Amino acid sequence: MNGFLGLHDPFFRPVWRRIVTVAACLGWALFEFVAGAPIWGALFVALGVAAAWHFFIVPWPDDGDDKP
């Protein structure tokens, strides 16, 4: 199972897609803070941190590709 948000989907296997996703979340959070919407900013910071955690800290699930 991929979990609630499906952050370990094969779509996110390339590192550049993971980096862009985290940067987009944190960039949008910055925009929301500048626009005066701190609740939305905090929500997108939390989403960006959660995505970064799952993309770069939690080990990627083994697909079994290396098994004979």
N, CA, C and O atoms as a Tripos MOL2 file, in Angstrom:
@<TRIPOS>MOLECULE
protein
  272   271    68     0     0
PROTEIN
NO_CHARGES

@<TRIPOS>ATOM
      1 N           0.8480   -1.1910    0.0000 N.3       1 MET1
      2 CA          0.0000    0.0000    0.0000 C.3       1 MET1
      3 C           0.8800    1.2360    0.0000 C.2       1 MET1
      4 O           1.9180    1.2700    0.6610 O.2       1 MET1
      5 N           0.4670    2.2410   -0.7360 N.am      2 ASN2
      6 CA          1.2470    3.4560   -0.8800 C.3       2 ASN2
      7 C           1.0050    4.4710    0.2230 C.2       2 ASN2
      8 O           1.6940    5.4910    0.2710 O.2       2 ASN2
      9 N           0.0690    4.2320    1.0920 N.am      3 GLY3
     10 CA         -0.2200    5.1990    2.1330 C.3       3 GLY3
     11 C          -1.2830    6.1850    1.6870 C.2       3 GLY3
     12 O          -1.8290    6.0810    0.5880 O.2       3 GLY3
     13 N          -1.5630    7.1280    2.5430 N.am      4 PHE4
     14 CA         -2.6510    8.0640    2.3030 C.3       4 PHE4
     15 C          -2.4170    8.9400    1.0800 C.2       4 PHE4
     16 O          -3.3110    9.0850    0.2460 O.2       4 PHE4
     17 N          -1.2510    9.5170    0.9620 N.am      5 LEU5
     18 CA         -0.9810   10.4300   -0.1460 C.3       5 LEU5
     19 C          -0.2780    9.7680   -1.3230 C.2       5 LEU5
     20 O          -0.1380   10.3920   -2.3750 O.2       5 LEU5
     21 N           0.1620    8.5450   -1.1790 N.am      6 GLY6
     22 CA          0.8200    7.8550   -2.2780 C.3       6 GLY6
     23 C           2.1590    8.4720   -2.6650 C.2       6 GLY6
     24 O           2.4860    8.5640   -3.8480 O.2       6 GLY6
     25 N           2.9290    8.8950   -1.6700 N.am      7 LEU7
     26 CA          4.1970    9.5690   -1.9580 C.3       7 LEU7
     27 C           5.2780    8.6070   -2.4300 C.2       7 LEU7
     28 O           6.3240    9.0470   -2.9080 O.2       7 LEU7
     29 N           5.0500    7.3200   -2.3080 N.am      8 HIS8
     30 CA          6.0280    6.3550   -2.8140 C.3       8 HIS8
     31 C           5.5520    5.7310   -4.1120 C.2       8 HIS8
     32 O           5.8760    4.5840   -4.4210 O.2       8 HIS8
     33 N           4.7910    6.4840   -4.8570 N.am      9 ASP9
     34 CA          4.3280    6.0640   -6.1710 C.3       9 ASP9
     35 C           5.5230    6.0490   -7.1300 C.2       9 ASP9
     36 O           6.4340    6.8630   -6.9780 O.2       9 ASP9
     37 N           5.5400    5.1460   -8.1110 N.am     10 PRO10
     38 CA          6.6570    5.1270   -9.0750 C.3      10 PRO10
     39 C           6.8490    6.4430   -9.8280 C.2      10 PRO10
     40 O           7.9370    6.6970  -10.3440 O.2      10 PRO10
     41 N           5.8270    7.2750   -9.9020 N.am     11 PHE11
     42 CA          5.9580    8.5900  -10.5350 C.3      11 PHE11
     43 C           7.0530    9.4160   -9.8690 C.2      11 PHE11
     44 O           7.7450   10.1820  -10.5390 O.2      11 PHE11
     45 N           7.2150    9.2670   -8.5620 N.am     12 PHE12
     46 CA          8.1810   10.0570   -7.8000 C.3      12 PHE12
     47 C           9.5530    9.4030   -7.7050 C.2      12 PHE12
     48 O          10.3850    9.8720   -6.9280 O.2      12 PHE12
     49 N           9.8260    8.3470   -8.4560 N.am     13 ARG13
     50 CA         11.1270    7.6880   -8.3870 C.3      13 ARG13
     51 C          12.2650    8.6130   -8.8340 C.2      13 ARG13
     52 O          13.3130    8.6060   -8.1880 O.2      13 ARG13
     53 N          12.1180    9.4180   -9.9150 N.am     14 PRO14
     54 CA         13.2090   10.3470  -10.2490 C.3      14 PRO14
     55 C          13.3680   11.4240   -9.1640 C.2      14 PRO14
     56 O          12.3860   12.0040   -8.7000 O.2      14 PRO14
     57 N          14.5950   11.6710   -8.7800 N.am     15 VAL15
     58 CA         14.8750   12.6060   -7.6880 C.3      15 VAL15
     59 C          14.4090   14.0230   -8.0310 C.2      15 VAL15
     60 O          13.9380   14.7430   -7.1500 O.2      15 VAL15
     61 N          14.5310   14.4280   -9.2810 N.am     16 TRP16
     62 CA         14.1540   15.8000   -9.6290 C.3      16 TRP16
     63 C          12.6650   16.0420   -9.3980 C.2      16 TRP16
     64 O          12.2840   17.1630   -9.0590 O.2      16 TRP16
     65 N          11.8190   15.0430   -9.5670 N.am     17 ARG17
     66 CA         10.3840   15.2180   -9.3190 C.3      17 ARG17
     67 C          10.1070   15.3830   -7.8270 C.2      17 ARG17
     68 O           9.2180   16.1380   -7.4320 O.2      17 ARG17
     69 N          10.8710   14.6730   -7.0070 N.am     18 ARG18
     70 CA         10.7010   14.8110   -5.5600 C.3      18 ARG18
     71 C          11.1440   16.1930   -5.0930 C.2      18 ARG18
     72 O          10.4910   16.8150   -4.2550 O.2      18 ARG18
     73 N          12.2500   16.6620   -5.6400 N.am     19 ILE19
     74 CA         12.7500   17.9940   -5.2680 C.3      19 ILE19
     75 C          11.7660   19.0720   -5.6970 C.2      19 ILE19
     76 O          11.4790   19.9880   -4.9280 O.2      19 ILE19
     77 N          11.2480   18.9740   -6.9150 N.am     20 VAL20
     78 CA         10.2900   19.9640   -7.4110 C.3      20 VAL20
     79 C           9.0140   19.9600   -6.5820 C.2      20 VAL20
     80 O           8.4530   21.0230   -6.3160 O.2      20 VAL20
     81 N           8.5480   18.7960   -6.1720 N.am     21 THR21
     82 CA          7.3350   18.7090   -5.3660 C.3      21 THR21
     83 C           7.5200   19.3910   -4.0120 C.2      21 THR21
     84 O           6.6620   20.1590   -3.5770 O.2      21 THR21
     85 N           8.6330   19.1110   -3.3530 N.am     22 VAL22
     86 CA          8.9050   19.7360   -2.0500 C.3      22 VAL22
     87 C           9.0890   21.2450   -2.2180 C.2      22 VAL22
     88 O           8.5590   22.0220   -1.4240 O.2      22 VAL22
     89 N           9.8290   21.6640   -3.2350 N.am     23 ALA23
     90 CA         10.0510   23.0950   -3.4660 C.3      23 ALA23
     91 C           8.7450   23.8190   -3.7910 C.2      23 ALA23
     92 O           8.5400   24.9520   -3.3560 O.2      23 ALA23
     93 N           7.8710   23.1760   -4.5480 N.am     24 ALA24
     94 CA          6.5900   23.7990   -4.8810 C.3      24 ALA24
     95 C           5.7360   23.9920   -3.6350 C.2      24 ALA24
     96 O           5.1070   25.0370   -3.4700 O.2      24 ALA24
     97 N           5.7080   23.0040   -2.7680 N.am     25 CYS25
     98 CA          4.9330   23.1230   -1.5290 C.3      25 CYS25
     99 C           5.4770   24.2400   -0.6440 C.2      25 CYS25
    100 O           4.7190   25.0660   -0.1360 O.2      25 CYS25
    101 N           6.7900   24.2580   -0.4660 N.am     26 LEU26
    102 CA          7.3780   25.2810    0.3990 C.3      26 LEU26
    103 C           7.3200   26.6670   -0.2430 C.2      26 LEU26
    104 O           7.1670   27.6710    0.4530 O.2      26 LEU26
    105 N           7.4400   26.7180   -1.5580 N.am     27 GLY27
    106 CA          7.3030   27.9980   -2.2580 C.3      27 GLY27
    107 C           5.8900   28.5480   -2.1400 C.2      27 GLY27
    108 O           5.6980   29.7460   -1.9330 O.2      27 GLY27
    109 N           4.9090   27.6740   -2.2720 N.am     28 TRP28
    110 CA          3.5240   28.1210   -2.1290 C.3      28 TRP28
    111 C           3.2500   28.5590   -0.6910 C.2      28 TRP28
    112 O           2.4800   29.4930   -0.4650 O.2      28 TRP28
    113 N           3.8710   27.8960    0.2760 N.am     29 ALA29
    114 CA          3.7320   28.3060    1.6700 C.3      29 ALA29
    115 C           4.2740   29.7220    1.8640 C.2      29 ALA29
    116 O           3.6530   30.5420    2.5410 O.2      29 ALA29
    117 N           5.4220   30.0010    1.2730 N.am     30 LEU30
    118 CA          5.9890   31.3480    1.3610 C.3      30 LEU30
    119 C           5.0440   32.3720    0.7460 C.2      30 LEU30
    120 O           4.8350   33.4470    1.3090 O.2      30 LEU30
    121 N           4.4740   32.0380   -0.4100 N.am     31 PHE31
    122 CA          3.5090   32.9300   -1.0530 C.3      31 PHE31
    123 C           2.3240   33.2030   -0.1340 C.2      31 PHE31
    124 O           1.8830   34.3450   -0.0100 O.2      31 PHE31
    125 N           1.8100   32.1630    0.5070 N.am     32 GLU32
    126 CA          0.6620   32.3330    1.3950 C.3      32 GLU32
    127 C           1.0110   33.2090    2.5990 C.2      32 GLU32
    128 O           0.2010   34.0400    3.0110 O.2      32 GLU32
    129 N           2.2010   33.0330    3.1620 N.am     33 PHE33
    130 CA          2.6070   33.8790    4.2800 C.3      33 PHE33
    131 C           2.7300   35.3360    3.8520 C.2      33 PHE33
    132 O           2.3030   36.2340    4.5770 O.2      33 PHE33
    133 N           3.3060   35.5730    2.6910 N.am     34 VAL34
    134 CA          3.4580   36.9460    2.1890 C.3      34 VAL34
    135 C           2.0940   37.5580    1.8730 C.2      34 VAL34
    136 O           1.8910   38.7580    2.0600 O.2      34 VAL34
    137 N           1.1660   36.7390    1.3970 N.am     35 ALA35
    138 CA         -0.1690   37.2260    1.0550 C.3      35 ALA35
    139 C          -1.0380   37.4520    2.2950 C.2      35 ALA35
    140 O          -2.1440   37.9810    2.1850 O.2      35 ALA35
    141 N          -0.5550   37.0610    3.4560 N.am     36 GLY36
    142 CA         -1.2930   37.3050    4.6970 C.3      36 GLY36
    143 C          -2.2480   36.1910    5.0800 C.2      36 GLY36
    144 O          -3.2350   36.4270    5.7770 O.2      36 GLY36
    145 N          -1.9580   34.9710    4.6260 N.am     37 ALA37
    146 CA         -2.7960   33.8210    4.9740 C.3      37 ALA37
    147 C          -1.9470   32.8080    5.7400 C.2      37 ALA37
    148 O          -1.4920   31.8160    5.1700 O.2      37 ALA37
    149 N          -1.7340   33.0620    7.0390 N.am     38 PRO38
    150 CA         -0.8240   32.1960    7.7950 C.3      38 PRO38
    151 C          -1.3150   30.7560    7.9730 C.2      38 PRO38
    152 O          -0.5030   29.8360    8.0770 O.2      38 PRO38
    153 N          -2.6210   30.5540    8.0080 N.am     39 ILE39
    154 CA         -3.1250   29.1850    8.1740 C.3      39 ILE39
    155 C          -2.8110   28.3570    6.9300 C.2      39 ILE39
    156 O          -2.3470   27.2230    7.0430 O.2      39 ILE39
    157 N          -3.0610   28.9120    5.7510 N.am     40 TRP40
    158 CA         -2.7300   28.2010    4.5160 C.3      40 TRP40
    159 C          -1.2170   28.0290    4.3940 C.2      40 TRP40
    160 O          -0.7450   26.9980    3.9150 O.2      40 TRP40
    161 N          -0.4600   29.0280    4.8230 N.am     41 GLY41
    162 CA          0.9900   28.9130    4.8050 C.3      41 GLY41
    163 C           1.4780   27.7790    5.6850 C.2      41 GLY41
    164 O           2.3430   27.0010    5.2830 O.2      41 GLY41
    165 N           0.9270   27.6830    6.8820 N.am     42 ALA42
    166 CA          1.3040   26.6000    7.7900 C.3      42 ALA42
    167 C           0.9120   25.2440    7.2210 C.2      42 ALA42
    168 O           1.6450   24.2680    7.3770 O.2      42 ALA42
    169 N          -0.2440   25.1820    6.5620 N.am     43 LEU43
    170 CA         -0.6790   23.9300    5.9540 C.3      43 LEU43
    171 C           0.2950   23.4710    4.8710 C.2      43 LEU43
    172 O           0.6410   22.2920    4.8060 O.2      43 LEU43
    173 N           0.7370   24.3990    4.0220 N.am     44 PHE44
    174 CA          1.6640   24.0270    2.9600 C.3      44 PHE44
    175 C           3.0720   23.7650    3.4800 C.2      44 PHE44
    176 O           3.8020   22.9710    2.8870 O.2      44 PHE44
    177 N           3.4680   24.4080    4.5660 N.am     45 VAL45
    178 CA          4.7440   24.0610    5.1990 C.3      45 VAL45
    179 C           4.6780   22.6280    5.7100 C.2      45 VAL45
    180 O           5.6100   21.8490    5.5100 O.2      45 VAL45
    181 N           3.5770   22.2820    6.3680 N.am     46 ALA46
    182 CA          3.4240   20.9180    6.8800 C.3      46 ALA46
    183 C           3.4210   19.9090    5.7400 C.2      46 ALA46
    184 O           4.0300   18.8450    5.8560 O.2      46 ALA46
    185 N           2.7480   20.2250    4.6470 N.am     47 LEU47
    186 CA          2.7220   19.3300    3.4970 C.3      47 LEU47
    187 C           4.1130   19.1730    2.8840 C.2      47 LEU47
    188 O           4.5040   18.0670    2.5120 O.2      47 LEU47
    189 N           4.8610   20.2730    2.7760 N.am     48 GLY48
    190 CA          6.2120   20.2140    2.2350 C.3      48 GLY48
    191 C           7.1640   19.4360    3.1240 C.2      48 GLY48
    192 O           7.9990   18.6780    2.6300 O.2      48 GLY48
    193 N           7.0460   19.6160    4.4270 N.am     49 VAL49
    194 CA          7.9040   18.8820    5.3620 C.3      49 VAL49
    195 C           7.5600   17.3960    5.3400 C.2      49 VAL49
    196 O           8.4560   16.5530    5.3720 O.2      49 VAL49
    197 N           6.2700   17.0690    5.2870 N.am     50 ALA50
    198 CA          5.8600   15.6620    5.2170 C.3      50 ALA50
    199 C           6.3590   15.0210    3.9230 C.2      50 ALA50
    200 O           6.8340   13.8860    3.9360 O.2      50 ALA50
    201 N           6.2530   15.7360    2.8190 N.am     51 ALA51
    202 CA          6.7400   15.2020    1.5480 C.3      51 ALA51
    203 C           8.2560   15.0090    1.5940 C.2      51 ALA51
    204 O           8.7600   13.9820    1.1380 O.2      51 ALA51
    205 N           8.9830   15.9760    2.1330 N.am     52 ALA52
    206 CA         10.4400   15.8480    2.2420 C.3      52 ALA52
    207 C          10.8070   14.6560    3.1230 C.2      52 ALA52
    208 O          11.7440   13.9190    2.8180 O.2      52 ALA52
    209 N          10.0740   14.4710    4.2060 N.am     53 TRP53
    210 CA         10.3290   13.3390    5.1030 C.3      53 TRP53
    211 C          10.1560   12.0170    4.3570 C.2      53 TRP53
    212 O          11.0130   11.1360    4.4350 O.2      53 TRP53
    213 N           9.0520   11.8860    3.6420 N.am     54 HIS54
    214 CA          8.7830   10.6230    2.9450 C.3      54 HIS54
    215 C           9.6690   10.4220    1.7250 C.2      54 HIS54
    216 O           9.9810    9.2850    1.3700 O.2      54 HIS54
    217 N          10.0780   11.5050    1.0800 N.am     55 PHE55
    218 CA         10.9090   11.3790   -0.1130 C.3      55 PHE55
    219 C          12.3760   11.1130    0.2170 C.2      55 PHE55
    220 O          13.0390   10.3600   -0.4960 O.2      55 PHE55
    221 N          12.8890   11.7210    1.2870 N.am     56 PHE56
    222 CA         14.3290   11.6970    1.5110 C.3      56 PHE56
    223 C          14.7760   11.0270    2.8060 C.2      56 PHE56
    224 O          15.9570   10.7040    2.9370 O.2      56 PHE56
    225 N          13.8850   10.8060    3.7630 N.am     57 ILE57
    226 CA         14.2660   10.2020    5.0300 C.3      57 ILE57
    227 C          13.8030    8.7430    5.1080 C.2      57 ILE57
    228 O          14.5970    7.8580    5.4240 O.2      57 ILE57
    229 N          12.5410    8.4960    4.8260 N.am     58 VAL58
    230 CA         11.9770    7.1410    4.8630 C.3      58 VAL58
    231 C          12.5290    6.3540    3.6870 C.2      58 VAL58
    232 O          12.5400    6.8580    2.5640 O.2      58 VAL58
    233 N          12.9910    5.1230    3.9190 N.am     59 PRO59
    234 CA         13.5370    4.3320    2.8070 C.3      59 PRO59
    235 C          12.4750    4.0370    1.7500 C.2      59 PRO59
    236 O          11.3060    3.8130    2.0640 O.2      59 PRO59
    237 N          12.9080    4.0430    0.5050 N.am     60 TRP60
    238 CA         12.0110    3.7540   -0.6040 C.3      60 TRP60
    239 C          11.6330    2.2770   -0.5510 C.2      60 TRP60
    240 O          12.5040    1.4370   -0.3250 O.2      60 TRP60
    241 N          10.3530    1.9350   -0.7530 N.am     61 PRO61
    242 CA          9.9680    0.5270   -0.6840 C.3      61 PRO61
    243 C          10.6240   -0.3040   -1.7730 C.2      61 PRO61
    244 O          10.8080    0.1530   -2.9010 O.2      61 PRO61
    245 N          10.9710   -1.5230   -1.4160 N.am     62 ASP62
    246 CA         11.6140   -2.4170   -2.3610 C.3      62 ASP62
    247 C          10.5700   -3.0150   -3.2980 C.2      62 ASP62
    248 O           9.5950   -3.6150   -2.8450 O.2      62 ASP62
    249 N          10.7740   -2.8500   -4.6030 N.am     63 ASP63
    250 CA          9.8530   -3.3820   -5.5940 C.3      63 ASP63
    251 C          10.1510   -4.8220   -5.9480 C.2      63 ASP63
    252 O           9.3680   -5.4680   -6.6450 O.2      63 ASP63
    253 N          11.2760   -5.3300   -5.4730 N.am     64 GLY64
    254 CA         11.6660   -6.6880   -5.7840 C.3      64 GLY64
    255 C          12.3290   -6.8160   -7.1370 C.2      64 GLY64
    256 O          12.4040   -7.9180   -7.6800 O.2      64 GLY64
    257 N          12.8180   -5.7000   -7.7040 N.am     65 ASP65
    258 CA         13.4540   -5.7210   -9.0120 C.3      65 ASP65
    259 C          14.7920   -6.4580   -9.0130 C.2      65 ASP65
    260 O          15.2010   -6.9920  -10.0440 O.2      65 ASP65
    261 N          15.4790   -6.4930   -7.8670 N.am     66 ASP66
    262 CA         16.8060   -7.0980   -7.8300 C.3      66 ASP66
    263 C          16.7550   -8.6040   -7.5540 C.2      66 ASP66
    264 O          17.8010   -9.2490   -7.4830 O.2      66 ASP66
    265 N          15.5780   -9.1600   -7.4000 N.am     67 LYS67
    266 CA         15.4580  -10.5990   -7.1450 C.3      67 LYS67
    267 C          15.4410  -11.3720   -8.4680 C.2      67 LYS67
    268 O          14.8470  -10.9250   -9.4490 O.2      67 LYS67
    269 N          16.1000  -12.5370   -8.4840 N.am     68 PRO68
    270 CA         16.1330  -13.3080   -9.7480 C.3      68 PRO68
    271 C          14.7950  -13.8930  -10.1270 C.2      68 PRO68
    272 O          14.6800  -14.5580  -11.1560 O.2      68 PRO68
@<TRIPOS>BOND
     1     1     2 1
     2     2     3 1
     3     3     4 2
     4     3     5 am
     5     5     6 1
     6     6     7 1
     7     7     8 2
     8     7     9 am
     9     9    10 1
    10    10    11 1
    11    11    12 2
    12    11    13 am
    13    13    14 1
    14    14    15 1
    15    15    16 2
    16    15    17 am
    17    17    18 1
    18    18    19 1
    19    19    20 2
    20    19    21 am
    21    21    22 1
    22    22    23 1
    23    23    24 2
    24    23    25 am
    25    25    26 1
    26    26    27 1
    27    27    28 2
    28    27    29 am
    29    29    30 1
    30    30    31 1
    31    31    32 2
    32    31    33 am
    33    33    34 1
    34    34    35 1
    35    35    36 2
    36    35    37 am
    37    37    38 1
    38    38    39 1
    39    39    40 2
    40    39    41 am
    41    41    42 1
    42    42    43 1
    43    43    44 2
    44    43    45 am
    45    45    46 1
    46    46    47 1
    47    47    48 2
    48    47    49 am
    49    49    50 1
    50    50    51 1
    51    51    52 2
    52    51    53 am
    53    53    54 1
    54    54    55 1
    55    55    56 2
    56    55    57 am
    57    57    58 1
    58    58    59 1
    59    59    60 2
    60    59    61 am
    61    61    62 1
    62    62    63 1
    63    63    64 2
    64    63    65 am
    65    65    66 1
    66    66    67 1
    67    67    68 2
    68    67    69 am
    69    69    70 1
    70    70    71 1
    71    71    72 2
    72    71    73 am
    73    73    74 1
    74    74    75 1
    75    75    76 2
    76    75    77 am
    77    77    78 1
    78    78    79 1
    79    79    80 2
    80    79    81 am
    81    81    82 1
    82    82    83 1
    83    83    84 2
    84    83    85 am
    85    85    86 1
    86    86    87 1
    87    87    88 2
    88    87    89 am
    89    89    90 1
    90    90    91 1
    91    91    92 2
    92    91    93 am
    93    93    94 1
    94    94    95 1
    95    95    96 2
    96    95    97 am
    97    97    98 1
    98    98    99 1
    99    99   100 2
   100    99   101 am
   101   101   102 1
   102   102   103 1
   103   103   104 2
   104   103   105 am
   105   105   106 1
   106   106   107 1
   107   107   108 2
   108   107   109 am
   109   109   110 1
   110   110   111 1
   111   111   112 2
   112   111   113 am
   113   113   114 1
   114   114   115 1
   115   115   116 2
   116   115   117 am
   117   117   118 1
   118   118   119 1
   119   119   120 2
   120   119   121 am
   121   121   122 1
   122   122   123 1
   123   123   124 2
   124   123   125 am
   125   125   126 1
   126   126   127 1
   127   127   128 2
   128   127   129 am
   129   129   130 1
   130   130   131 1
   131   131   132 2
   132   131   133 am
   133   133   134 1
   134   134   135 1
   135   135   136 2
   136   135   137 am
   137   137   138 1
   138   138   139 1
   139   139   140 2
   140   139   141 am
   141   141   142 1
   142   142   143 1
   143   143   144 2
   144   143   145 am
   145   145   146 1
   146   146   147 1
   147   147   148 2
   148   147   149 am
   149   149   150 1
   150   150   151 1
   151   151   152 2
   152   151   153 am
   153   153   154 1
   154   154   155 1
   155   155   156 2
   156   155   157 am
   157   157   158 1
   158   158   159 1
   159   159   160 2
   160   159   161 am
   161   161   162 1
   162   162   163 1
   163   163   164 2
   164   163   165 am
   165   165   166 1
   166   166   167 1
   167   167   168 2
   168   167   169 am
   169   169   170 1
   170   170   171 1
   171   171   172 2
   172   171   173 am
   173   173   174 1
   174   174   175 1
   175   175   176 2
   176   175   177 am
   177   177   178 1
   178   178   179 1
   179   179   180 2
   180   179   181 am
   181   181   182 1
   182   182   183 1
   183   183   184 2
   184   183   185 am
   185   185   186 1
   186   186   187 1
   187   187   188 2
   188   187   189 am
   189   189   190 1
   190   190   191 1
   191   191   192 2
   192   191   193 am
   193   193   194 1
   194   194   195 1
   195   195   196 2
   196   195   197 am
   197   197   198 1
   198   198   199 1
   199   199   200 2
   200   199   201 am
   201   201   202 1
   202   202   203 1
   203   203   204 2
   204   203   205 am
   205   205   206 1
   206   206   207 1
   207   207   208 2
   208   207   209 am
   209   209   210 1
   210   210   211 1
   211   211   212 2
   212   211   213 am
   213   213   214 1
   214   214   215 1
   215   215   216 2
   216   215   217 am
   217   217   218 1
   218   218   219 1
   219   219   220 2
   220   219   221 am
   221   221   222 1
   222   222   223 1
   223   223   224 2
   224   223   225 am
   225   225   226 1
   226   226   227 1
   227   227   228 2
   228   227   229 am
   229   229   230 1
   230   230   231 1
   231   231   232 2
   232   231   233 am
   233   233   234 1
   234   234   235 1
   235   235   236 2
   236   235   237 am
   237   237   238 1
   238   238   239 1
   239   239   240 2
   240   239   241 am
   241   241   242 1
   242   242   243 1
   243   243   244 2
   244   243   245 am
   245   245   246 1
   246   246   247 1
   247   247   248 2
   248   247   249 am
   249   249   250 1
   250   250   251 1
   251   251   252 2
   252   251   253 am
   253   253   254 1
   254   254   255 1
   255   255   256 2
   256   255   257 am
   257   257   258 1
   258   258   259 1
   259   259   260 2
   260   259   261 am
   261   261   262 1
   262   262   263 1
   263   263   264 2
   264   263   265 am
   265   265   266 1
   266   266   267 1
   267   267   268 2
   268   267   269 am
   269   269   270 1
   270   270   271 1
   271   271   272 2
@<TRIPOS>SUBSTRUCTURE
     1 MET1         2 RESIDUE 1 A MET
     2 ASN2         6 RESIDUE 1 A ASN
     3 GLY3        10 RESIDUE 1 A GLY
     4 PHE4        14 RESIDUE 1 A PHE
     5 LEU5        18 RESIDUE 1 A LEU
     6 GLY6        22 RESIDUE 1 A GLY
     7 LEU7        26 RESIDUE 1 A LEU
     8 HIS8        30 RESIDUE 1 A HIS
     9 ASP9        34 RESIDUE 1 A ASP
    10 PRO10       38 RESIDUE 1 A PRO
    11 PHE11       42 RESIDUE 1 A PHE
    12 PHE12       46 RESIDUE 1 A PHE
    13 ARG13       50 RESIDUE 1 A ARG
    14 PRO14       54 RESIDUE 1 A PRO
    15 VAL15       58 RESIDUE 1 A VAL
    16 TRP16       62 RESIDUE 1 A TRP
    17 ARG17       66 RESIDUE 1 A ARG
    18 ARG18       70 RESIDUE 1 A ARG
    19 ILE19       74 RESIDUE 1 A ILE
    20 VAL20       78 RESIDUE 1 A VAL
    21 THR21       82 RESIDUE 1 A THR
    22 VAL22       86 RESIDUE 1 A VAL
    23 ALA23       90 RESIDUE 1 A ALA
    24 ALA24       94 RESIDUE 1 A ALA
    25 CYS25       98 RESIDUE 1 A CYS
    26 LEU26      102 RESIDUE 1 A LEU
    27 GLY27      106 RESIDUE 1 A GLY
    28 TRP28      110 RESIDUE 1 A TRP
    29 ALA29      114 RESIDUE 1 A ALA
    30 LEU30      118 RESIDUE 1 A LEU
    31 PHE31      122 RESIDUE 1 A PHE
    32 GLU32      126 RESIDUE 1 A GLU
    33 PHE33      130 RESIDUE 1 A PHE
    34 VAL34      134 RESIDUE 1 A VAL
    35 ALA35      138 RESIDUE 1 A ALA
    36 GLY36      142 RESIDUE 1 A GLY
    37 ALA37      146 RESIDUE 1 A ALA
    38 PRO38      150 RESIDUE 1 A PRO
    39 ILE39      154 RESIDUE 1 A ILE
    40 TRP40      158 RESIDUE 1 A TRP
    41 GLY41      162 RESIDUE 1 A GLY
    42 ALA42      166 RESIDUE 1 A ALA
    43 LEU43      170 RESIDUE 1 A LEU
    44 PHE44      174 RESIDUE 1 A PHE
    45 VAL45      178 RESIDUE 1 A VAL
    46 ALA46      182 RESIDUE 1 A ALA
    47 LEU47      186 RESIDUE 1 A LEU
    48 GLY48      190 RESIDUE 1 A GLY
    49 VAL49      194 RESIDUE 1 A VAL
    50 ALA50      198 RESIDUE 1 A ALA
    51 ALA51      202 RESIDUE 1 A ALA
    52 ALA52      206 RESIDUE 1 A ALA
    53 TRP53      210 RESIDUE 1 A TRP
    54 HIS54      214 RESIDUE 1 A HIS
    55 PHE55      218 RESIDUE 1 A PHE
    56 PHE56      222 RESIDUE 1 A PHE
    57 ILE57      226 RESIDUE 1 A ILE
    58 VAL58      230 RESIDUE 1 A VAL
    59 PRO59      234 RESIDUE 1 A PRO
    60 TRP60      238 RESIDUE 1 A TRP
    61 PRO61      242 RESIDUE 1 A PRO
    62 ASP62      246 RESIDUE 1 A ASP
    63 ASP63      250 RESIDUE 1 A ASP
    64 GLY64      254 RESIDUE 1 A GLY
    65 ASP65      258 RESIDUE 1 A ASP
    66 ASP66      262 RESIDUE 1 A ASP
    67 LYS67      266 RESIDUE 1 A LYS
    68 PRO68      270 RESIDUE 1 A PRO
